[in-house]
């Protein structure tokens, strides 16, 4: 399953980056928060900003 997740700075004001997250684990059905947490984890690896300044929102549909 995959979702597009936007990472924002300052609690939703400025778009920092967009990730396409694929969680293909067959053992569980990932929730929206799982995609958002993965995007935040990746943003830390990519040095997109301080963890306390970033938030993530998964888009409801992928096109």
C-alpha positions as CSV (number, residue, x, y, z in Angstrom):
1,X,0.0,0.0,0.0
2,X,1.3,3.5,-0.8
3,X,0.4,7.0,0.1
4,X,1.6,10.5,-0.8
5,X,2.7,12.3,2.4
6,X,3.4,16.0,2.7
7,X,5.8,17.2,5.3
8,X,5.3,20.7,6.6
9,X,7.3,23.2,8.7
10,X,5.8,25.2,11.5
11,X,2.7,23.0,12.0
12,X,1.3,23.1,8.5
13,X,2.3,26.4,7.2
14,X,5.2,25.8,4.8
15,X,5.5,22.7,2.6
16,X,9.0,21.2,3.0
17,X,8.9,18.0,1.0
18,X,6.6,15.4,-0.4
19,X,7.2,11.6,-0.1
20,X,5.6,8.7,-1.7
21,X,5.6,6.1,1.1
22,X,5.2,2.4,0.3
23,X,4.5,0.2,3.3
24,X,4.3,-3.3,1.8
25,X,4.2,-5.4,5.0
26,X,1.7,-8.1,4.5
27,X,1.4,-8.8,8.3
28,X,-0.6,-5.7,9.1
29,X,-2.8,-3.1,7.3
30,X,-1.0,0.3,7.8
31,X,-3.0,3.2,9.1
32,X,-2.6,6.9,8.1
33,X,-0.3,7.6,11.1
34,X,2.1,4.8,10.0
35,X,2.7,6.7,6.7
36,X,3.0,10.0,8.4
37,X,5.5,8.6,10.9
38,X,7.6,7.1,8.1
39,X,7.7,10.4,6.3
40,X,8.9,12.2,9.4
41,X,11.5,9.5,9.9
42,X,12.7,10.0,6.3
43,X,12.7,13.8,6.7
44,X,15.1,13.4,9.6
45,X,17.4,11.2,7.5
46,X,17.2,13.8,4.7
47,X,17.8,16.7,7.2
48,X,14.7,18.6,6.2
49,X,14.3,20.2,9.6
50,X,14.2,19.8,13.4
51,X,11.8,17.1,14.5
52,X,9.8,19.5,16.8
53,X,9.3,21.8,13.8
54,X,7.8,19.3,11.3
55,X,4.5,17.7,10.9
56,X,3.2,15.3,8.2
57,X,-0.1,14.8,6.5
58,X,-1.0,11.8,4.4
59,X,-3.1,12.5,1.4
60,X,-6.3,10.5,1.2
61,X,-5.9,9.4,-2.4
62,X,-3.0,8.7,-4.8
63,X,-3.3,9.4,-8.4
